[in-house]
Amino acid sequence: MTKKNQSNRLTIQHKENNGVVGIFCEEAKVHDLEVSHVSHLVIDKLKSEYPQLTFRYRQSITKQEINSSLKKIDNELGQTLFVPDSKIKPDGGLIEVLDDNGNWRVVLVSEAKHQGKDIENILSGKLVGKNNDQDLMVAGNAIERAHKNISEIANYMLSETYFPYVLFLEGSNFLTQDIIATRPDGRQIKLAHNNGALNRLDRLTAANYGMKINTNLCKNKIIPIKDCSLMLQATSIYTQGDGKHWDKDEMLNIMLDIAKTALKMLGSDLFDQITKK
């Protein structure tokens, strides 16, 4: 099946369900593949810049590993597992570094989601909706599945003081400013960034505690509460804001910045390797 035919099939399916089910289009799958490709570029860069360190890439992490990590913190944690081969598979996989004690430590986890083709549809003159009479399609909810992977990686890294999880968003469902798109007949359509039927960013900002987007939040934030302290693991959420596609070089620079922040946070745990080689 060609990409175009598959994309058309998914669009038809989306219309039949009134546009509110979470159907990822072919562009979303391509976007996922691109972030995986960039992850491999990142690990090549890290190996080049830090030849004394050992890095590895893997596509997934098992629930058994996550539970084992939780048990090391408190024996009551990580007790429940119903499917032995259950695993988490972020779009861009995981990059890890070997520390001085022989343990693999995560330095980058990446995810990329594309949702919303309204701008492309308007520019091409395509009407959408069940009856093909709408300029805009009501946004789906498939993006919310990103929260599951974020939560699981956060569990795995609960004992760390950093959280190198980056989420790239693109598409008309992630606008941060109003956009005017012009149909071939000259009619202009306004896409309002604060339109609840269109924007899905607020469905994701729980993952960064409502902090700034397009910001490296890798270093955990410590919040004092009475006699205790709460450590926040915030996802670094990046969006183009205007519906445009991410450039691979832009993604590479952001991912490298987060990975290098993670290495700085590991600091003393990598000291012997850096000083002895």
Disulfide bonds with the S-S distance in Angstrom:
none
